[in-house]
């Protein structure tokens, strides 16, 4: 059974390559349209946001600016500018 499906597919491919098929695969394809986003009103949206914030993996600014890293980046930038001049 799988062999006949494969044979049919190969014969179909040969026909398409040789221009013997009147319809291309892209013309046969039918896209299914569905909503990507859910439409919610303001109160439902706020509930959704609140639930997301209650999760443990929700990241909130911890107040740390990572100043040592910032200093290193600024130093490297300054050094680069000095070598260019």
GIPE-V527334 format. One record per pair of residues at least 24 apart in sequence whose ideal C-beta (glycine too) atoms are under 7 Angstrom apart, sorted by sequence separation. I is the first residue (numbers start at 1). J is the second residue. If there is no record, write none. Layout:
# GIPE-V527334
i = [I | I]
j = [J | J]
This chain:
# GIPE-V527334
none
